[in-house]
Amino acid sequence: MKKSQDLSRIKSRNDIPFGALLMGATGVLIGVVVDSKIAMIVVGILGALIGGLVGWAGGRIFLLIICFGVLIGAFLGYRTGDQDILIIASGTGGAIAGFIGAQVSLFFKTNE
């Protein structure tokens, strides 16, 4: 096995806990906003599983771009003063940032 292939496997392994922690925390925060302990547990576990899968695929930049989009959406939703709009704006910001993140990750892969 070449040395460059070995380093890419190590990098991918480090992204798994990062993705699980980031998406799991996001799931728990969704449960906090909805004000349900069961939702915090279930969505936190599902978020950790999805985040681990994205981290396994090597999507650290992708995860950070999505989090940035969620923060922008949450800020704009918070400015409206309505909790329902806050949830929708956060999800929409994350979705739009996800599309942008996919394009950015493709751009970085073509330049390598």
N, C-alpha and C positions, 0 to 999 in steps of 0.2 A: 504494500500500500504506500502511495506517495505521501510525503509530508503534508502537502496542501490539502489532501483529502482528509487526513487525520485531524487537522485544525478545524475544518468545516464541521466535522462531527462534534467536536468539543464545543464549538460556538453554539450549535443547535441545542445541545444538552443544557447549556446555561440559560437559554431562552424559555425553556419549559416552565421552571418555577416562576420566572418573571411574568410570563403570560398568565399562569394560573393565579398568581397573587393579584395582578392588576384586574383581571376580569372577575375574579371572585369578590374582590372588594367592591367593584362596581355593582355586582349582583346584590351584595349586602346593602349597599346604599340605596338601591332601588327598593328593597324591602323596607328600609327606614322611611323613605318618602311615602310609600303606600301605607305605612304604619301597621305592618303585619309581621309577627315573629316567624310564622311558617314561611311566608314569602322570603324573608331574609335568609332562612336556612336553605330552602329549595333553590332559589335563584342564585344564591352564593355558590352552592355546589355545582349547579349547571354552568355558571360563569367560570368557575375554576376548571371544569372539564373542557369547555370551549377554549379558554385561554391557554391551557396546556397543549391543546391540539394546534392552535395557531403558533404557539411558541415552538412546538416540535417542528412545524413547517418552516421556522426561521423568520418569523414576522415581527421582530422587535420594532422596527421603524413603523410598520403597519399599525401595531398596537398603540404606539405613541401618537401617531397622527389621529387615530380614532379618539383617543382620550382628549386630545386638544380640541377636536370637533365637539365632543360632548360638553366640555367646559364652556366653549363659546355658546353652544345652544342653551346650556343651563343658565348662563349669564343673561342671555337675551330673554329667556323665558321668565327668569326671576324679575326682570325689569317690568314685566306685565303685571305682576302681583297675584297671579292666579296659579294655584298648585297644579291643576290639570294641564295648563299650557306649559308649565315648567317641565313636566314629564314628556310631553309631546315634543317640545323644542329640544330637549336633551337627546331624545332618540333620533330626531331628524338630523341634528348636528352630527351625531355619531355615524348615521347612515351616509350622509353626504361626505363626511371625512373618510369613511371607508372606501367610497368610490375613488376619491382623490388619492388615498393611500395605496390602492391597487395600482393606479397609474404611476405613482411615484416609485413603487417597488419594481414595476416593469421597466421604468426608465433606468433604475440603478442596475438591474440585471443585464440590460443590453449594453451598458458601458463597461461592464467588467471584463 
